[in-house]
Amino acid sequence: MAQIKDVAKQAGVSVASVSRVLAGHTGVTEATRQRVLDAVQALDYRPDLAARRLRSRRTDTIGLIVSDIRNPFFTEISRAVEDMAYQHRMRVILCNADEDPEKEALYLDLMRDENVSGVILSPSLSILARFRTGDYPFPIVLVDRCDRETTADAVVLDNVDAAYRLTVHLIEQGYRRIAFISGANSATGRQRQEGYVMAMATHGLETLTKAAPATVDAARVAAIELVQRQSLPDALVGSNGLILLGLVEALRETHLQFPEQIGLAGFDDLPWTRLVGPGITVIAQPTYDIGQAAIELLLQRIAHPSQSVRRVVLRGELRERGSSMKRV
């Protein structure tokens, strides 16, 4: 296996010159750079990345810790991060925390061991409650989940506003007994519930909320409990795509038709939401933009560690479909 000294000999330059070329430094003549690259190709040289990390105390690797990779929202986030990392010649370590604070903490320790340049994190409520950027030896950008008081770079949806607009839409369509099912383990679910409560209070209506783990099965069970109450809700709202799918399954299981017997709305404009029944009214999130903005913030933080904390807040788009058709 060729070593860096072999490349230097083949190119007729010093080992230091080879290192400068491979590191992308500009203080090298074009002729020298070309000789080194030709030698690298001829000898099929592969740099010792582990040794380089030890010397530089920095890697070209970032970590991405998502709450649940089964959630299409996080799949799209991951795609955006990987696309941007590829453009910047960086690698991504992807970890799925399964909404488990212990796994989350374990993966953050792994990022420390891997000496990553930075991390993009979708935190659980447990981690978020005690989150301090100074506790980690690398910069962190929070994505999707962040409290108002959290001092960290973050990219989030305006969750309160989005849920408020979605709820007002249902009220304007004639729905009054609107039930809201939110994710139990995330700041996002809590903030969307806040927007729902604000809308209901503004219109003098009673709230009906239920928190459940953000899985299809848990949401299905929660929704069945709601629709089997003595007073059937007029409409159901799910705070994310997995919960919304659970609501659809619950309505099928209880033989309730939407919108004829009950209205339905939620978050995440997934392909199936356009195909089920008359189509489901949703708040569409700019998911790819969220992932792209997160890695841009992280790269800026890596380059300028002392810059001011930044928070990017994006707006969801209300897409009205037949599931929230006006009641007569």
Steps between C-alpha positions, in 0.01 A plus 500: 500500500643836395593752768524877481879486467456281189274765348757768579778297335287426192408867462850628576381724784518505879259316728385842627406601145294183459320575829422855388356381169284233663376747761396745227738779601540779246871566552606239242583557134269345242788294361579352842134432570462313171814290556372398844154410369653298217717313750200435728312348205794298374571349845130468597583683821235519777564752781503366856191680626537380857851642524385825345225535763745446783734765364237763419256427786228559243312278259303558186212317663175625649247312708126491439286366784132472410209405725345231281631410154165331423339843500513625136568850634837390634572296189472817292707696753771234474498520122549877505785478752675228302462693173654813649775306678595334171532839332741607776696171485386402849375169631189442711456258791125437526355378830138413579412570865150342493372778730715339771701746718749226593576421136519872432759549775694196379516638146616840624782319682576315176532833319749609762700179450493545123627857540238632256510857383139561605159344557146560380260378768125451529478482880250327725334704775732335753818609324357841411412575864866486603663596171805728517723554197805532728455141616629369166841536331334562161241746371139381490208621288154401619252407232119483523497506882604798709350692792486878494750527786754255354819684407620313194506528123174350376278453196132453577151541362280770651300227669265718703401703196456191280273320747306820564430548128407134453255512792346828385449346157297218657298746711422706190376181333243459777678258736466570872599190702852466369736249664877540474738202532864599553833324533575438867879520490582807296500877531346510152184319613472725803536817291242384244258422780559854627395642163187283500406614853548866402270461198230326701518759778480787250173356369359416843517123449594224746820308436541124483862388496678168530873425493634172365838362393563607140429161346219381277378238747500733801313769306246244377425389858475861621263594219276199560466604864397849389241398241342248734416773752136579560547831322667428165749769389416693184857471377836347580840667455833314507819687586724310256486257209528178703228612738280605208535154346397350835186716494411371153539142621281575805222642284507196274491267799200684649328533159486879515507679164676831449385764446142369504507403869820659626756750372870417477818706468864489602862569422735381222400489135596138437401336169234279660316803645399599146370152417296399806128578464442852369854598601608617846547864596852553632766750593783433255843553650796622290682187613792503258555871569512426873777242454689724261483798733616283793823392333564853374472628858731223619765575239485869591538415869797273426669778302410777750466350850443835672221633280162586653242226545260478207152355470338443163118482521315378191126515423278206414252509212134413558377266226124461512345175378172313528554360852414841647213580261256760630231357726139592418 
